[in-house]
């Protein structure tokens, strides 16, 4: 069974591995329910009972599916997390409607862990403008929310204001060994730790970026040091080795990934000095590749000309790693109208229109 730890601030045991419900396998653009059910069943039966979803995941279908899947288990045995997405909300009534939709879709009377979704400067302004925290505390007092948190996609210094303004029970940040320095995950981790706020580590494998390196130098490092382990296992162990990480949240896309993550946590070994030395070498090699830091979260899936942005970036990154030009598929990227809607939503702050133009140029020579 998966290892669990009691987290006082969260007032319950949390499995070291949490199930992210953003990357289920798909068939014809929809969740492959048979495969996804099997993945959830395997995880639950191994003690993984923390499931994280959101209104927007899988084009709005994740919450409904998660509710259907988890309804088969005793409610008290589950920890369900979902999020309040403030992007288009304008009033308390809007928040009330979104919250109630989440309850209905998840087929539950309460949410264990409710997060303000993807706080950045713009979202933080809305939190203050709409008195979001007061709304959440009302729901908590009514027994509709157990614990209040937020997910975060911004520079660490914004946390100073957030943590000095309100008291939160937990926070979810992008945390992995590459972003520890590249996106100052270290600064975020330290601020939250000093404030006594436990962390759920999301994107531990960086949307697969720390598991798919192509055939070059990084693979050689792994082959020499970890001949019997997956690349993802090092990334998961890295996060789980940090003392203030309550759980490692992994968005798993197939049963192989579920079993591999479970094996890593069930047989958990904290990182040793040789592991940190390997990570230094891997990070150096990754920076030399200069890939696009896309995690395939698909927050950019609002393109008015329907460019499949994350797929275009994924193909380009495969080209970078393998030097095979055929990996590049620009799709209809040349149709980009530079509206910047995608750029504003990107948690990684990628200049998406500029990178799409770069890929189109590379593809046409």
Secondary structure, DSSP 8 states (H G I E B T S, - for coil): ---EEEEGGGTEEEESEEEETT---EETTEE-HHHHHHHHHHHHHTT--EEE--TTHHHHTHHHHHHHHHTTS-GGG-EEEEEE--TT--SHHHHHHHHHHHHHHHT-S-EEEEEEEEE-HHHHHHHHHTTHHHHHHHHHHTTSEEEEEEEE-S-THHHHHHHHH---SEEEEE--TTHHHHT-HHHHHHHHHHTT-EEEEE-TTGGGTTT--TTSHHHHHHHHH-TTS-HHHHHHHHHHTSTTEEEEEEE--SHHHHHHHHHHHHT-----HHHHHHHHHHHHHHHHHT--------TTTT-TT---HHHHHHHHHHHHHH--GGG---TTGGG-----HHHHH-TT---HHHHHHHHHHHHH-
